[in-house]
């Protein structure tokens, strides 16, 4: 949400105030829009580029049930070409936040100020839902096996390299000593 729009969600801390729902009693629910269009740190090892969706909060006798399908965007490196890109995917969320807090039965609870912290829940769900292997696009051509050129960006160079014989191809400086050893052997 823009800064001029009232938001229940604290962008910096990913905390949601549910005190109003606690006072309404069991059986009541509200749908809260969640829109964070800028980069936010969820945990030490996780940043998200954006977060969008509607979260339904339902008051139960045990606490607040949070349910949503959130659209998340994270920066990732393509597994084929190694370019950085923004990966977008959906994250289903369904968790009971205990009230009063009960550390024996629930990891998630509502604190004394009526806030629930979504950071830990989002971290867990994002890490579960995020694909292990991702590509910047379906038709990603990846890297050249001969010289490591990104085939998505360097089509003209690739054609020139394909026209050269293997002995004319540029050699990675780190492997030059191996070529020298092969040349000495012959």
Beta strands, then each sheet from edge to edge (+ up, - down):
strand 1: 9-10
strand 2: 15-17
strand 3: 29-36
strand 4: 40-43
strand 5: 46-48
strand 6: 50-59
strand 7: 63-77
strand 8: 84-98
strand 9: 115-117
sheet 1: 1+ 2- 9+
sheet 2: 3+ 6- 7+ 8-
sheet 3: 4+ 5-
end
